Amino acid sequence: MSPQPAPAAPRPPLRVALAGIGVVGGGVVRLLEANRDLIARRAGRAVEIVAISARDRQKDRGVDLSPYRWEDDMAALVEADDVDVVVEMVGGADGPALTLARQALGAGKALVTANKAMIAHHGLDLARIAEAQDRPLKYEAAVAGGIPVIKAIREGASANEIARVYGILNGTCNYILTLMEREGASFADALAAAQAEGYAEADPTFDVDGIDAAHKLSILAALCFGTRLDFDTVTAEGIRGLIAADIREAAALGHRVRLIGMAERDESGLYQHVQPCLVPADHPLAYVPGALNAVVAEGNFVGRLFFEGAGAGAGPTASAIVADIIDIARDEYGPAFAMPVDALDAAPAADARARVGKHYVRLIVEDRIGVLAEIATAMRDAGVSIESFIQRGDDAEGGVLIALVTHEGPGRAVAAALAALAASDHVIGTPMHMPILAL
């Protein structure tokens, strides 16, 4: 009887340091404690928190931090010999978070981050450092919270050519739009409700103006199309200009309004745009409620992939962070953007206004003779053909609501017509137009 091989020696624990112990940091601590044994079995080794750093040592975070070494200076996490992985949860595109990320990777530590802004602005730089040191740069939690979309695209769909990627990338906006849809609320009232529930910050600019979604879209585009991250080429329009009537008119047309981030690459370059759109009521994105996120990727062999789930919050974000830590514990990692940085293309930016499609247009106008003719003339002069036209008796803003749907044409033509109409003495407020997506 042949001798049995000796059992492999157990691997040493993976030692983790946490920088920034806010809502998400507390969630990471709770998750690592609650699922300690399960995580060790799946990772093939124990995962241990050895040190933490945050601004206020005395703050009550609702979790016991006494078992862990406290470092007032985050740089100590990088310099420590007993740290294998630094988890950055400080936030901000620049400043201390970026300094920590560069130092950690440069010192040969693995880096896990939930910082979408930092990855969108500095991801290529950080990826180069990670490649030079042969260390992991992981950021699953930076896009769509607990939805494992980064891993799915980077690994599961890696054999596919992705035609386009799009989705609902900001839970705050989706929550606001859901309230406007279900309750007929105004944008201002829905925003106030979102702030009261903790879904929106006191300053909601990054969310409602589309910047947060643009950060996430730029990361998805780099992964899907093998292009270099270039956040400055992403165009974004938010939802501030929406009124309750827009939601009602969209429903009458068989659509729902969603803030959609879409990226697509063709012969003209890379299109990356965030804006409110009319989504067909029978498309899965139309049924994504509340603060959830959803991402759709279309591969040439796998077909349509649809991911939906919680895009923020302590639990979902901690889940994504710890999933990255488990990958590192298994030594499962590769290039941060699915291929080495030098293999990424520098695709030219495609003009979002050149995209052809139907558009929804809404104006509030004074109830005067000749206004309809003025609208028709502006559309004609800009080369916009009108498919349907609706006039409502009055609106909360004190005028007559005009809603129309255009025939297919470039977005720049619609924008030119509305720019001309915005200068009219008979138009009240700012006109609104949204693409009607054919998905």
For each residue, the residues with C-beta under 8 A, 3 or more apart:
1:
2:
3:
4:
5:
6:
7:
8:
9:
10: 45
11: 44 45
12: 45
13: 45 46 47 48
14: 43 45 46 47 48 84 85 325 328 329
15: 48 50 82 83 84 85
16: 32 47 48 49 50 83 84 85 86 87 325
17: 49 50 51 52 53 71 77 80 83 85 86 87
18: 21 25 28 29 49 51 52 53 87 89
19: 52 53 54 74 77 86 87 88 89 90 100
20: 24 25 53 54 88 89 90 91
21: 18 25 26 29 52 54 61 65 89
22: 25 26 54 61 89
23: 26 27 313 314
24: 20 27 28 89 114 141 314 317 318 321
25: 18 20 21 22 28 29 52 54 61 87 89
26: 21 22 23 29 30 61 62 63 314
27: 23 24 30 31 313 314 315 317 318
28: 18 24 25 31 32 87 89 318 321 322
29: 18 21 25 26 32 33 49 63 65
30: 26 27 33 34 63 314 318
31: 27 28 34 35 315 318 319 322
32: 16 28 29 35 36 39 47 49 322
33: 29 30 36
34: 30 31
35: 31 32 38 39 322
36: 32 33 39 40 46 47
37: 40 41
38: 35 41 42
39: 32 35 36 42 43 47 322 326
40: 36 37 43 44 45 46 47
41: 37 38 44
42: 38 39 326
43: 14 39 40 46 47 325 326 329 330
44: 11 40 41 329 330
45: 10 11 12 13 14 40 329
46: 13 14 36 40 43
47: 13 14 16 32 36 39 40 43 322 325 326 329
48: 13 14 15 16
49: 16 17 18 29 32 52 67 68
50: 15 16 17 68 69 80 82 83
51: 17 18 68 69 70 71 76 77 80 82 83
52: 17 18 19 21 25 49 65 68 69 70 71
53: 17 18 19 20 70 71 72 73 74 76 77
54: 19 20 21 22 25 57 59
55:
56: 59
57: 54 70 72
58:
59: 54 56
60:
61: 21 22 25 26 65
62: 26
63: 26 29 30
64: 67
65: 21 29 52 61 68 70
66:
67: 49 64
68: 49 50 51 52 65
69: 50 51 52
70: 51 52 53 57 65
71: 17 51 52 53 74 76 77 80
72: 53 57 76
73: 53 76
74: 19 53 71 77 78 90 96 100
75: 78 79 100 103
76: 51 53 71 72 73 79 80
77: 17 19 51 53 71 74 80 83 86 100 104
78: 74 75 83 86 100 103 104 107 109
79: 75 76 107
80: 17 50 51 71 76 77 83
81:
82: 15 50 51
83: 15 16 17 50 51 77 78 80 86 109
84: 14 15 16 109 110 328
85: 14 15 16 17 109 110 111 112 325 328
86: 16 17 19 77 78 83 100 104 109 110 111 112
87: 16 17 18 19 25 28 111 112 113 321 325
88: 19 20 97 100 101 104 111 112 113 114 115 118
89: 18 19 20 21 22 24 25 28 113 114 115 321
90: 19 20 74 96 97 100 115
91: 20 97 115 117
92: 95 96 97 98 115 117 118
93: 97 98 115 117 118 120 121 122
94: 97 98 118 121 122
95: 92 98 99
96: 74 90 92 99 100
97: 88 90 91 92 93 94 100 101 113 115 118
98: 92 93 94 95 101 102 118 122
99: 95 96 102 103
100: 19 74 75 77 78 86 88 90 96 97 103 104
101: 88 97 98 104 105 111 113 115 118 122 126
102: 98 99 105 106 125 126 129
103: 75 78 99 100 106 107
104: 77 78 86 88 100 101 107 109 110 111
105: 101 102 108 109 111 126 129 130 133 135 137
106: 102 103 129 133
107: 78 79 103 104
108: 105 133 135
109: 78 83 84 85 86 104 105 135
110: 84 85 86 104 135 136 137 138 328 333
111: 85 86 87 88 101 104 105 126 130 135 136 137 138
112: 85 86 87 88 136 138 139 141 321 324 325 328
113: 87 88 89 97 101 118 119 137 138 139 141 142
114: 24 88 89 139 141 142 317 320 321
115: 88 89 90 91 92 93 97 101 118 119 139 142
116: 119 120 139 142 143 212 215 216 219
117: 91 92 93 120 121 215
118: 88 92 93 94 97 98 101 113 115 121 122 123 126
119: 113 115 116 122 123 126 139 142 215 219 229
120: 93 116 117 123 214 215 216 218 219 229 231
121: 93 94 117 118 231
122: 93 94 98 101 118 119 125 126
123: 118 119 120 126 127 139 219 222 229 336 337
124: 127 128 228 229 337 341 344
125: 102 122 128 129
126: 101 102 105 111 118 119 122 123 129 130 137 336
127: 123 124 130 131 137 335 336 337 341
128: 124 125 131 132 341
129: 102 105 106 125 126 132 133 137
130: 105 111 126 127 133 134 135 136 137 336
131: 127 128 134 335 336 340 341
132: 128 129
133: 105 106 108 129 130
134: 130 131
135: 105 108 109 110 111 130
136: 110 111 112 130 324 327 328 333
137: 105 110 111 113 126 127 129 130 336
138: 110 111 112 113 324 325 327 328 333 336
139: 112 113 114 115 116 119 123 142 143 150 219 324 336
140: 143 148 150 151 320 321 323 324
141: 24 112 113 114 145 146 317 318 320 321 324
142: 113 114 115 116 119 139 150 215 216 219
143: 116 139 140 147 149 150 169 216 219 220 295
144: 147 149 167 169 216 293 294 295 307 309 311
145: 141 171 293 309 310 311 312 313 316 317 320
146: 141 309 310 311 313 315 316 317 319 320
147: 143 144 293 294 295 307 308 309 310 311 316 320
148: 140 151 152 307 320 323
149: 143 144 152 153 220 295 297 307
150: 139 140 142 143 153 154 219 223
151: 140 148 154 155 156 323
152: 148 149 155 156 157 297 305 307
153: 149 150 156 157 158 162 165 220 223 224 297 338
154: 150 151 158 223 337 338
155: 151 152 158
156: 151 152 153
157: 152 153 160 162 297 299 302 305
158: 153 154 155 338
159: 301
160: 157 299 300 301 302
161: 299 300
162: 153 157 165 224 225 297 298 299 300
163: 264 298 299 300
164: 224 262 263 264 265 297 298
165: 153 162 220 221 224 262 263 264 295 296 297 298
166: 260 261 262 263 264 295 296
167: 144 260 261 285 293 294 295 296 307
168: 171 173 174 258 259 260 261 285 288 292 293 294 295
169: 143 144 212 213 216 217 259 261 274 293 295 311
170: 173 174 207 210 212 213 216 259 293 311
171: 145 168 174 175 199 290 291 292 293 310 311 312
172: 175 176 194 199 200 204 207 208 212 291
173: 168 170 176 177 207 208 210 213 238 239 259
174: 168 170 171 177 178 258 259 288 289 290 291 292 293
175: 171 172 178 179 190 194 197 199 200 290 291
176: 172 173 179 180 187 190 191 194 200 208 239
177: 173 174 180 181 190 239 242 247 257 258 259 276
178: 174 175 181 182 289 290
179: 175 176 182 183 185 189 190 193 194
180: 176 177 183 184 185 186 187 190 242 244 247 257
181: 177 178 247 251 256 257
182: 178 179
183: 179 180 190
184: 180 244 247 248
185: 179 180 189 190 193 244
186: 180 189 190 243 244 396
187: 176 180 190 191 239 240 242 243 244
188: 191 192
189: 179 185 186 192 193
190: 175 176 177 179 180 183 185 186 187 193 194
191: 176 187 188 194 195 200 204 208
192: 188 189 195 196
193: 179 185 189 190 196 197
194: 172 175 176 179 190 191 197 199 200 204
195: 191 192 198 199 200 201 202 204
196: 192 193
197: 175 193 194
198: 195
199: 171 172 175 194 195 291
200: 172 175 176 191 194 195 204 207 208
201: 195 204 206 207
202: 195
203:
204: 172 191 194 195 200 201 207 208
205: 208 209 211
206: 201 209 211 212
207: 170 172 173 200 201 204 211 212
208: 172 173 176 191 200 204 205 238 239 240
209: 205 206 236 237 238 240
210: 170 173 213 214 236 237 238 239 259 261 274 275
211: 205 206 207 214 215 236 238
212: 116 169 170 172 206 207 215 216
213: 169 170 173 210 216 217 236 259 261 274
214: 120 210 211 217 218 231 234 235 236 261 272 274
215: 116 117 119 120 142 211 212 218 219 231
216: 116 120 142 143 144 169 170 212 213 219 220 261
217: 169 213 214 220 221 234 261 262 263 272 274
218: 120 214 215 221 222 229 230 231 234 272
219: 116 119 120 123 139 142 143 150 215 216 222 223 229
220: 143 149 153 165 216 217 223 224 261 263 295 297
221: 165 217 218 224 225 227 263 265 270 272
222: 123 218 219 225 226 227 228 229 337 344
223: 150 153 154 219 220 337 338
224: 153 162 164 165 220 221 263 297
225: 162 221 222 263 265 270 345 347
226: 222 337 338 339 343 344 345
227: 221 222 230 265 270 344 345 346 347
228: 124 222 341 344 345 346 347
229: 119 120 123 124 218 219 222 337
230: 218 227 233 234 346 349
231: 120 121 214 215 218 234
232:
233: 230 270 272 349
234: 214 217 218 230 231 272 273 274
235: 214 272 273 274 275 352
236: 209 210 211 213 214 273 274 275
237: 209 210 273 274 275 276
238: 173 208 209 210 211 241 259 274 276
239: 173 176 177 187 208 210 242 259 276
240: 187 208 209
241: 238 430 432
242: 177 180 187 239 246 247 257 276 432
243: 186 187 246 362 395 396 397 432
244: 180 184 185 186 187 247 248 396
245: 248 249 362 392 395 396 401 403
246: 242 243 249 250 257 360 362 432 434
247: 177 180 181 184 242 244 250 251 256 257
248: 184 244 245 251 252
249: 245 246 252 253 360 362 390 403
250: 246 247 253 255 256 257 278 360
251: 181 247 248 254 255 256 281
252: 248 249 390
253: 249 250 278 360 405 436
254: 251 280 281
255: 250 251 278 279 280 281 286 360 436
256: 181 247 250 251 278 279 281 286
257: 177 180 181 242 246 247 250 276 277 278 279 434
258: 168 174 177 276 277 279 285 286 288
259: 168 169 170 173 174 177 210 213 238 239 274 275 276 277
260: 166 167 168 274 275 276 277 279 285 437
261: 166 167 168 169 210 213 214 216 217 220 272 273 274
262: 164 165 166 217 271 272 273 274
263: 164 165 166 217 220 221 224 225 270 271 272 273
264: 163 164 165 166 270 271
265: 164 221 225 227 269 270 271 347
266: 269 271 350
267:
268: 271 348 350 351 354
269: 265 266 347 348 349 350
270: 221 225 227 233 263 264 265 347 348 349 350
271: 262 263 264 265 266 268 349 350 352 355
272: 214 217 218 221 233 234 235 261 262 263 349 352
273: 234 235 236 237 261 262 263 352
274: 169 210 213 214 217 234 235 236 237 238 259 260 261 262
275: 210 235 236 237 259 260 434 435
276: 177 237 238 239 242 257 258 259 260 434
277: 257 258 259 260 434 435 436 437
278: 250 253 255 256 257 360 434 435 436 437
279: 255 256 257 258 260 283 285 286 437 439
280: 254 255 283 286 437 438 439
281: 251 254 255 256 286
282: 286
283: 279 280 286 437 439
284: 287 288 294 296 306 308
285: 167 168 258 260 279 288 294 296 439
286: 255 256 258 279 280 281 282 283
287: 284
288: 168 174 258 284 285 292 293 294 308
289: 174 178 292
290: 171 174 175 178
291: 171 172 174 175 199 310 311 312
292: 168 171 174 288 289 308 309 310 311
293: 144 145 147 167 168 169 170 171 174 288 308 309 310 311 312
294: 144 147 167 168 284 285 288 306 307 308 309
295: 143 144 147 149 165 166 167 168 169 220 306 307
296: 165 166 167 284 285 304 305 306 307 439
297: 149 152 153 157 162 164 165 220 224 304 305 307
298: 162 163 164 165 303 304 305
299: 157 160 161 162 163 302 303 305
300: 160 161 162 163
301: 159 160
302: 157 160 299 305
303: 298 299
304: 296 297 298
305: 152 157 296 297 298 299 302
306: 284 294 295 296
307: 144 147 148 149 152 167 294 295 296 297
308: 147 284 288 292 293 294
309: 144 145 146 147 292 293 294 316
310: 145 146 147 171 291 292 293 313 315 316
311: 144 145 146 147 169 170 171 291 292 293 316
312: 145 171 291 293 316 317
313: 23 27 145 146 310 316 317
314: 23 24 26 27 30 317 318
315: 27 31 146 310 318 319
316: 145 146 147 309 310 311 312 313 319 320
317: 24 27 114 141 145 146 312 313 314 320 321
318: 24 27 28 30 31 141 314 315 321 322
319: 31 146 315 316 322 323
320: 114 140 141 145 146 147 148 316 317 323 324
321: 24 28 87 89 112 114 140 141 317 318 324 325
322: 28 31 32 35 39 47 318 319 325 326
323: 140 148 151 319 320 326 327
324: 112 136 138 139 140 141 320 321 327 328
325: 14 16 43 47 85 87 112 138 321 322 328 329
326: 39 42 43 47 322 323 329 330
327: 136 138 323 324 330 332 333
328: 14 84 85 110 112 136 138 324 325 331 332 333
329: 14 43 44 45 47 325 326
330: 43 44 326 327
331: 328
332: 327 328
333: 110 136 138 327 328
334: 338
335: 127 131 338 339 340 341
336: 123 126 127 130 131 137 138 139
337: 123 124 127 154 222 223 226 229 341 344
338: 153 154 158 223 226 334 335
339: 226 335 343 344
340: 131 335 343 344
341: 124 127 128 131 228 335 337 344
342:
343: 226 339 340
344: 124 222 226 227 228 337 339 340 341
345: 225 226 227 228
346: 227 228 230
347: 225 227 228 265 269 270
348: 268 269 270
349: 230 233 269 270 271 272
350: 266 268 269 270 271 354
351: 268 354 412
352: 235 271 272 273 355 411
353: 410 411 412 415
354: 268 350 351 410 411 412
355: 271 352 410 411 435
356: 408 409 410 411
357: 408 409 411 435 436 437 438
358: 387 405 406 407 408 435 436 438
359: 405 406 409 411 414 433 434 435 436
360: 246 249 250 253 255 278 403 404 405 433 434 435 436
361: 403 404 405 406 414 418 431 432 433
362: 243 245 246 249 401 402 403 431 432 433
363: 375 401 402 418 421 427 431 432
364: 395 397 398 399 400 401 402 427 428 429
365: 368 371 375 399 400 402 426 427 428
366: 371 399 400 426 427 428
367: 371 399 400
368: 365 371 426
369:
370: 373 374 426
371: 365 366 367 368 374 375 400 426
372: 375 376 391 402
373: 370 376 377
374: 370 371 377 378 421 424 426
375: 363 365 371 372 378 379 402 404 421
376: 372 373 379 380 386
377: 373 374 380 381
378: 374 375 381 382 417 418 420 421
379: 375 376 382 384 385 386 406 417
380: 376 377 383 384
381: 377 378 417 420
382: 378 379 413 414 416 417 420
383: 380 409 413
384: 379 380 406 407 409 413 414 417
385: 379 406 407 409
386: 376 379 389 404 405 406 407
387: 358 404 405 406 407
388: 404 405
389: 386 402 403 404
390: 249 252 402 403 404
391: 372 400 401 402
392: 245 395 400 401 402 403
393: 400
394: 398 399 400 401
395: 243 245 364 392 398 399 400 401
396: 186 243 244 245
397: 243 364 428 429
398: 364 394 395 428
399: 364 365 366 367 394 395 428
400: 364 365 366 367 371 391 392 393 394 395
401: 245 362 363 364 391 392 394 395
402: 362 363 364 365 372 375 389 390 391 392
403: 245 249 360 361 362 389 390 392
404: 360 361 375 386 387 388 389 390
405: 253 358 359 360 361 386 387 388 436
406: 358 359 361 379 384 385 386 387 409 414
407: 358 384 385 386 387
408: 356 357 358
409: 356 357 359 383 384 385 406 413 414
410: 353 354 355 356 413 414
411: 352 353 354 355 356 357 359 414 415 435
412: 351 353 354 415 416
413: 382 383 384 409 410 416 417
414: 359 361 382 384 406 409 410 411 417 418 433
415: 353 411 412 418 419 433
416: 382 412 413 419 420
417: 378 379 381 382 384 413 414 420 421
418: 361 363 378 414 415 421 422 431 433
419: 415 416 422 423
420: 378 381 382 416 417 423 424
421: 363 374 375 378 417 418 424 427 431
422: 418 419 427 430 431
423: 419 420
424: 374 420 421 427
425:
426: 365 366 368 370 371 374
427: 363 364 365 366 421 422 424 431
428: 364 365 366 397 398 399
429: 364 397
430: 241 422
431: 361 362 363 418 421 422 427
432: 241 242 243 246 361 362 363
433: 359 360 361 362 414 415 418
434: 246 257 275 276 277 278 359 360
435: 275 277 278 355 357 358 359 360 411
436: 253 255 277 278 357 358 359 360 405
437: 260 277 278 279 280 283 357
438: 280 357 358
439: 279 280 283 285 296
